[in-house]
C-alpha cells in the first residue's frame, strides 16, 4: 500500500502520516516512511510518503504508484497528481491555502480552477468539504484525521476504522482522543 500525503505546513500532515504508519506497524506490517518537512514551519509544501508491505524497499513512492493520495489542499493535490496510480484514489479537502512561496511571487491562487482540474483526472477523486467537516465536528483541528478516515472509507489504507481508532488512543493527547475518533468516523462515512 502506497499512500502519499500532501499539504501546507501546519495542516497536520505529519500526524496523519504517523497515524497511518503506526496503525500498520501495530498490525505487524513492514512500514517505510519519508517526509519533506523543511518548509513546514514556514507554511510551505509538505509531502509524506507511507509505504506498507513486505516488498517495500525504498521509502519513496514513484510517480504513478500511489494507491491513495490524501491532499489537505487542492493546489498541492494537483502538484502531486502524477504520483497517483491508474487505479488510485485521491482524497482532497476543498479548502485552499496559498503557500507563502506563491504569495511572495504574487502567483494567483485559483481554487475553482484547481478543483475543476482535479475533477477531470482519470482516477477517482473524492473532494470533501473542509467547512462541512468543521461544522459537524465543531473543530478545525481534526480535518487531517477526517481525511485519513475518508481514505480508510474508500478502502485504500489496508486497515480498518477500528485499527485507526486504537492507534488514536495512543497517539493523540488524551483530551482529544474522542474528537479524533469522531473525525475518523465522519471522514469514513463521507467517503462511502
C-alpha positions as protocol buffer text, in pm:
chain_id: "A"
residue {
  index: 1
  type: UNK
  ca { x: 0 y: 0 z: 0 }
}
residue {
  index: 2
  type: UNK
  ca { x: 147 y: 333 z: -108 }
}
residue {
  index: 3
  type: UNK
  ca { x: -1 y: 647 z: 49 }
}
residue {
  index: 4
  type: UNK
  ca { x: 116 y: 999 z: -31 }
}
residue {
  index: 5
  type: UNK
  ca { x: 5 y: 1283 z: 195 }
}
residue {
  index: 6
  type: UNK
  ca { x: 47 y: 1644 z: 91 }
}
residue {
  index: 7
  type: UNK
  ca { x: -44 y: 1992 z: 203 }
}
residue {
  index: 8
  type: UNK
  ca { x: 90 y: 2308 z: 360 }
}
residue {
  index: 9
  type: UNK
  ca { x: 291 y: 2316 z: 683 }
}
residue {
  index: 10
  type: UNK
  ca { x: 70 y: 2331 z: 990 }
}
residue {
  index: 11
  type: UNK
  ca { x: -218 y: 2125 z: 847 }
}
residue {
  index: 12
  type: UNK
  ca { x: -132 y: 1808 z: 1040 }
}
residue {
  index: 13
  type: UNK
  ca { x: 29 y: 1606 z: 763 }
}
residue {
  index: 14
  type: UNK
  ca { x: 299 y: 1461 z: 989 }
}
residue {
  index: 15
  type: UNK
  ca { x: 43 y: 1348 z: 1248 }
}
residue {
  index: 16
  type: UNK
  ca { x: -174 y: 1189 z: 977 }
}
residue {
  index: 17
  type: UNK
  ca { x: 131 y: 1009 z: 838 }
}
residue {
  index: 18
  type: UNK
  ca { x: 220 y: 878 z: 1185 }
}
residue {
  index: 19
  type: UNK
  ca { x: -138 y: 762 z: 1235 }
}
residue {
  index: 20
  type: UNK
  ca { x: -132 y: 554 z: 916 }
}
residue {
  index: 21
  type: UNK
  ca { x: 220 y: 415 z: 965 }
}
residue {
  index: 22
  type: UNK
  ca { x: 172 y: 332 z: 1335 }
}
residue {
  index: 23
  type: UNK
  ca { x: -156 y: 155 z: 1260 }
}
residue {
  index: 24
  type: UNK
  ca { x: 22 y: -60 z: 1002 }
}
residue {
  index: 25
  type: UNK
  ca { x: 310 y: -135 z: 1242 }
}
residue {
  index: 26
  type: UNK
  ca { x: 61 y: -230 z: 1516 }
}
residue {
  index: 27
  type: UNK
  ca { x: -74 y: -490 z: 1272 }
}
residue {
  index: 28
  type: UNK
  ca { x: 277 y: -630 z: 1227 }
}
residue {
  index: 29
  type: UNK
  ca { x: 329 y: -489 z: 880 }
}
residue {
  index: 30
  type: UNK
  ca { x: 657 y: -359 z: 740 }
}
residue {
  index: 31
  type: UNK
  ca { x: 645 y: 20 z: 700 }
}
residue {
  index: 32
  type: UNK
  ca { x: 873 y: 272 z: 529 }
}
residue {
  index: 33
  type: UNK
  ca { x: 818 y: 646 z: 552 }
}
residue {
  index: 34
  type: UNK
  ca { x: 981 y: 963 z: 425 }
}
residue {
  index: 35
  type: UNK
  ca { x: 884 y: 1324 z: 475 }
}
residue {
  index: 36
  type: UNK
  ca { x: 983 y: 1659 z: 334 }
}
residue {
  index: 37
  type: UNK
  ca { x: 905 y: 1892 z: 619 }
}
residue {
  index: 38
  type: UNK
  ca { x: 1177 y: 2154 z: 591 }
}
residue {
  index: 39
  type: UNK
  ca { x: 932 y: 2424 z: 486 }
}
residue {
  index: 40
  type: UNK
  ca { x: 662 y: 2311 z: 729 }
}
residue {
  index: 41
  type: UNK
  ca { x: 735 y: 2575 z: 989 }
}
residue {
  index: 42
  type: UNK
  ca { x: 713 y: 2845 z: 724 }
}
residue {
  index: 43
  type: UNK
  ca { x: 383 y: 2723 z: 578 }
}
residue {
  index: 44
  type: UNK
  ca { x: 546 y: 2567 z: 273 }
}
residue {
  index: 45
  type: UNK
  ca { x: 471 y: 2244 z: 94 }
}
residue {
  index: 46
  type: UNK
  ca { x: 488 y: 1924 z: 296 }
}
residue {
  index: 47
  type: UNK
  ca { x: 486 y: 1575 z: 146 }
}
residue {
  index: 48
  type: UNK
  ca { x: 489 y: 1248 z: 336 }
}
residue {
  index: 49
  type: UNK
  ca { x: 534 y: 903 z: 181 }
}
residue {
  index: 50
  type: UNK
  ca { x: 398 y: 597 z: 365 }
}
residue {
  index: 51
  type: UNK
  ca { x: 468 y: 255 z: 214 }
}
residue {
  index: 52
  type: UNK
  ca { x: 335 y: -63 z: 372 }
}
residue {
  index: 53
  type: UNK
  ca { x: 422 y: -417 z: 269 }
}
residue {
  index: 54
  type: UNK
  ca { x: 689 y: -685 z: 270 }
}
residue {
  index: 55
  type: UNK
  ca { x: 822 y: -596 z: -75 }
}
residue {
  index: 56
  type: UNK
  ca { x: 882 y: -234 z: 19 }
}
residue {
  index: 57
  type: UNK
  ca { x: 1249 y: -136 z: -9 }
}
residue {
  index: 58
  type: UNK
  ca { x: 1255 y: 239 z: -71 }
}
residue {
  index: 59
  type: UNK
  ca { x: 1054 y: 480 z: 145 }
}
residue {
  index: 60
  type: UNK
  ca { x: 975 y: 695 z: -160 }
}
residue {
  index: 61
  type: UNK
  ca { x: 673 y: 635 z: -381 }
}
residue {
  index: 62
  type: UNK
  ca { x: 745 y: 655 z: -752 }
}
residue {
  index: 63
  type: UNK
  ca { x: 530 y: 856 z: -990 }
}
residue {
  index: 64
  type: UNK
  ca { x: 222 y: 662 z: -1093 }
}
residue {
  index: 65
  type: UNK
  ca { x: 241 y: 425 z: -793 }
}
residue {
  index: 66
  type: UNK
  ca { x: 41 y: 588 z: -510 }
}
residue {
  index: 67
  type: UNK
  ca { x: -266 y: 382 z: -422 }
}
residue {
  index: 68
  type: UNK
  ca { x: -405 y: 681 z: -237 }
}
residue {
  index: 69
  type: UNK
  ca { x: -317 y: 1047 z: -213 }
}
residue {
  index: 70
  type: UNK
  ca { x: -451 y: 1239 z: 84 }
}
residue {
  index: 71
  type: UNK
  ca { x: -435 y: 1607 z: -6 }
}
residue {
  index: 72
  type: UNK
  ca { x: -506 y: 1869 z: 255 }
}
residue {
  index: 73
  type: UNK
  ca { x: -514 y: 2142 z: -9 }
}
residue {
  index: 74
  type: UNK
  ca { x: -626 y: 2147 z: -379 }
}
residue {
  index: 75
  type: UNK
  ca { x: -317 y: 2321 z: -521 }
}
residue {
  index: 76
  type: UNK
  ca { x: -88 y: 2070 z: -354 }
}
residue {
  index: 77
  type: UNK
  ca { x: -313 y: 1787 z: -478 }
}
residue {
  index: 78
  type: UNK
  ca { x: -257 y: 1897 z: -836 }
}
residue {
  index: 79
  type: UNK
  ca { x: 116 y: 1932 z: -780 }
}
residue {
  index: 80
  type: UNK
  ca { x: 146 y: 1563 z: -684 }
}
residue {
  index: 81
  type: UNK
  ca { x: -131 y: 1419 z: -902 }
}
residue {
  index: 82
  type: UNK
  ca { x: 121 y: 1244 z: -1129 }
}
residue {
  index: 83
  type: UNK
  ca { x: 208 y: 1015 z: -834 }
}
residue {
  index: 84
  type: UNK
  ca { x: -142 y: 862 z: -836 }
}
residue {
  index: 85
  type: UNK
  ca { x: -165 y: 510 z: -977 }
}
residue {
  index: 86
  type: UNK
  ca { x: -418 y: 445 z: -1256 }
}
residue {
  index: 87
  type: UNK
  ca { x: -640 y: 260 z: -1005 }
}
residue {
  index: 88
  type: UNK
  ca { x: -560 y: 501 z: -722 }
}
residue {
  index: 89
  type: UNK
  ca { x: -794 y: 728 z: -529 }
}
residue {
  index: 90
  type: UNK
  ca { x: -729 y: 1088 z: -431 }
}
residue {
  index: 91
  type: UNK
  ca { x: -893 y: 1230 z: -118 }
}
residue {
  index: 92
  type: UNK
  ca { x: -889 y: 1612 z: -123 }
}
residue {
  index: 93
  type: UNK
  ca { x: -1005 y: 1886 z: 112 }
}
residue {
  index: 94
  type: UNK
  ca { x: -1164 y: 2169 z: -84 }
}
residue {
  index: 95
  type: UNK
  ca { x: -1015 y: 2429 z: 150 }
}
residue {
  index: 96
  type: UNK
  ca { x: -747 y: 2630 z: -29 }
}
residue {
  index: 97
  type: UNK
  ca { x: -437 y: 2763 z: 144 }
}
residue {
  index: 98
  type: UNK
  ca { x: -198 y: 2966 z: -64 }
}
residue {
  index: 99
  type: UNK
  ca { x: 161 y: 2885 z: 23 }
}
residue {
  index: 100
  type: UNK
  ca { x: 388 y: 3173 z: 126 }
}
residue {
  index: 101
  type: UNK
  ca { x: 614 y: 3097 z: -171 }
}
residue {
  index: 102
  type: UNK
  ca { x: 323 y: 3153 z: -410 }
}
residue {
  index: 103
  type: UNK
  ca { x: 216 y: 3465 z: -222 }
}
residue {
  index: 104
  type: UNK
  ca { x: 567 y: 3610 z: -244 }
}
residue {
  index: 105
  type: UNK
  ca { x: 577 y: 3556 z: -619 }
}
residue {
  index: 106
  type: UNK
  ca { x: 227 y: 3707 z: -639 }
}
residue {
  index: 107
  type: UNK
  ca { x: 105 y: 3390 z: -810 }
}
residue {
  index: 108
  type: UNK
  ca { x: -274 y: 3393 z: -828 }
}
residue {
  index: 109
  type: UNK
  ca { x: -445 y: 3121 z: -626 }
}
residue {
  index: 110
  type: UNK
  ca { x: -726 y: 2982 z: -845 }
}
residue {
  index: 111
  type: UNK
  ca { x: -910 y: 2733 z: -623 }
}
residue {
  index: 112
  type: UNK
  ca { x: -1210 y: 2682 z: -853 }
}
residue {
  index: 113
  type: UNK
  ca { x: -978 y: 2607 z: -1144 }
}
residue {
  index: 114
  type: UNK
  ca { x: -776 y: 2366 z: -929 }
}
residue {
  index: 115
  type: UNK
  ca { x: -1089 y: 2179 z: -815 }
}
residue {
  index: 116
  type: UNK
  ca { x: -1212 y: 2160 z: -1174 }
}
residue {
  index: 117
  type: UNK
  ca { x: -879 y: 2012 z: -1287 }
}
residue {
  index: 118
  type: UNK
  ca { x: -893 y: 1757 z: -1006 }
}
residue {
  index: 119
  type: UNK
  ca { x: -1244 y: 1654 z: -1111 }
}
residue {
  index: 120
  type: UNK
  ca { x: -1112 y: 1583 z: -1461 }
}
residue {
  index: 121
  type: UNK
  ca { x: -838 y: 1341 z: -1352 }
}
residue {
  index: 122
  type: UNK
  ca { x: -894 y: 990 z: -1491 }
}
residue {
  index: 123
  type: UNK
  ca { x: -865 y: 836 z: -1143 }
}
residue {
  index: 124
  type: UNK
  ca { x: -1127 y: 853 z: -870 }
}
residue {
  index: 125
  type: UNK
  ca { x: -1114 y: 1184 z: -683 }
}
residue {
  index: 126
  type: UNK
  ca { x: -1316 y: 1239 z: -365 }
}
residue {
  index: 127
  type: UNK
  ca { x: -1338 y: 1607 z: -277 }
}
residue {
  index: 128
  type: UNK
  ca { x: -1457 y: 1671 z: 76 }
}
residue {
  index: 129
  type: UNK
  ca { x: -1587 y: 1997 z: 215 }
}
residue {
  index: 130
  type: UNK
  ca { x: -1348 y: 2108 z: 486 }
}
residue {
  index: 131
  type: UNK
  ca { x: -1609 y: 2354 z: 612 }
}
residue {
  index: 132
  type: UNK
  ca { x: -1876 y: 2083 z: 640 }
}
residue {
  index: 133
  type: UNK
  ca { x: -1636 y: 1864 z: 838 }
}
residue {
  index: 134
  type: UNK
  ca { x: -1554 y: 2156 z: 1068 }
}
residue {
  index: 135
  type: UNK
  ca { x: -1926 y: 2229 z: 1113 }
}
residue {
  index: 136
  type: UNK
  ca { x: -2002 y: 1866 z: 1205 }
}
residue {
  index: 137
  type: UNK
  ca { x: -1709 y: 1834 z: 1448 }
}
residue {
  index: 138
  type: UNK
  ca { x: -1715 y: 2193 z: 1578 }
}
residue {
  index: 139
  type: UNK
  ca { x: -1338 y: 2200 z: 1536 }
}
residue {
  index: 140
  type: UNK
  ca { x: -1088 y: 2292 z: 1267 }
}
residue {
  index: 141
  type: UNK
  ca { x: -807 y: 2096 z: 1430 }
}
residue {
  index: 142
  type: UNK
  ca { x: -901 y: 1744 z: 1315 }
}
residue {
  index: 143
  type: UNK
  ca { x: -957 y: 1785 z: 941 }
}
residue {
  index: 144
  type: UNK
  ca { x: -636 y: 1584 z: 889 }
}
residue {
  index: 145
  type: UNK
  ca { x: -778 y: 1289 z: 1082 }
}
residue {
  index: 146
  type: UNK
  ca { x: -1110 y: 1312 z: 895 }
}
residue {
  index: 147
  type: UNK
  ca { x: -919 y: 1287 z: 565 }
}
residue {
  index: 148
  type: UNK
  ca { x: -742 y: 972 z: 691 }
}
residue {
  index: 149
  type: UNK
  ca { x: -1085 y: 834 z: 784 }
}
residue {
  index: 150
  type: UNK
  ca { x: -1203 y: 908 z: 429 }
}
residue {
  index: 151
  type: UNK
  ca { x: -907 y: 719 z: 281 }
}
residue {
  index: 152
  type: UNK
  ca { x: -997 y: 424 z: 504 }
}
residue {
  index: 153
  type: UNK
  ca { x: -1363 y: 451 z: 399 }
}
residue {
  index: 154
  type: UNK
  ca { x: -1253 y: 444 z: 34 }
}
residue {
  index: 155
  type: UNK
  ca { x: -1082 y: 110 z: 107 }
}
residue {
  index: 156
  type: UNK
  ca { x: -730 y: 229 z: 27 }
}
residue {
  index: 157
  type: UNK
  ca { x: -542 y: 214 z: 359 }
}
residue {
  index: 158
  type: UNK
  ca { x: -522 y: -161 z: 418 }
}
residue {
  index: 159
  type: UNK
  ca { x: -655 y: -119 z: 773 }
}
residue {
  index: 160
  type: UNK
  ca { x: -989 y: -91 z: 947 }
}
residue {
  index: 161
  type: UNK
  ca { x: -1151 y: 206 z: 1113 }
}
residue {
  index: 162
  type: UNK
  ca { x: -1124 y: 22 z: 1445 }
}
residue {
  index: 163
  type: UNK
  ca { x: -747 y: -22 z: 1400 }
}
residue {
  index: 164
  type: UNK
  ca { x: -709 y: 352 z: 1332 }
}
residue {
  index: 165
  type: UNK
  ca { x: -916 y: 427 z: 1644 }
}
residue {
  index: 166
  type: UNK
  ca { x: -689 y: 206 z: 1856 }
}
residue {
  index: 167
  type: UNK
  ca { x: -386 y: 398 z: 1729 }
}
residue {
  index: 168
  type: UNK
  ca { x: -557 y: 732 z: 1803 }
}
residue {
  index: 169
  type: UNK
  ca { x: -590 y: 622 z: 2165 }
}
residue {
  index: 170
  type: UNK
  ca { x: -211 y: 606 z: 2186 }
}
residue {
  index: 171
  type: UNK
  ca { x: -103 y: 893 z: 1956 }
}
residue {
  index: 172
  type: UNK
  ca { x: -350 y: 1169 z: 2042 }
}
residue {
  index: 173
  type: UNK
  ca { x: -339 y: 1364 z: 2367 }
}
residue {
  index: 174
  type: UNK
  ca { x: -600 y: 1207 z: 2599 }
}
residue {
  index: 175
  type: UNK
  ca { x: -829 y: 1512 z: 2596 }
}
residue {
  index: 176
  type: UNK
  ca { x: -853 y: 1493 z: 2213 }
}
residue {
  index: 177
  type: UNK
  ca { x: -899 y: 1116 z: 2171 }
}
residue {
  index: 178
  type: UNK
  ca { x: -1280 y: 1128 z: 2141 }
}
residue {
  index: 179
  type: UNK
  ca { x: -1272 y: 1421 z: 1898 }
}
residue {
  index: 180
  type: UNK
  ca { x: -1015 y: 1244 z: 1680 }
}
residue {
  index: 181
  type: UNK
  ca { x: -1222 y: 923 z: 1680 }
}
residue {
  index: 182
  type: UNK
  ca { x: -1529 y: 1121 z: 1575 }
}
residue {
  index: 183
  type: UNK
  ca { x: -1323 y: 1284 z: 1298 }
}
residue {
  index: 184
  type: UNK
  ca { x: -1216 y: 941 z: 1169 }
}
residue {
  index: 185
  type: UNK
  ca { x: -1580 y: 827 z: 1160 }
}
residue {
  index: 186
  type: UNK
  ca { x: -1703 y: 1145 z: 987 }
}
residue {
  index: 187
  type: UNK
  ca { x: -1439 y: 1111 z: 714 }
}
residue {
  index: 188
  type: UNK
  ca { x: -1506 y: 738 z: 680 }
}
residue {
  index: 189
  type: UNK
  ca { x: -1879 y: 797 z: 634 }
}
residue {
  index: 190
  type: UNK
  ca { x: -1827 y: 1082 z: 385 }
}
residue {
  index: 191
  type: UNK
  ca { x: -1614 y: 859 z: 160 }
}
residue {
  index: 192
  type: UNK
  ca { x: -1885 y: 591 z: 139 }
}
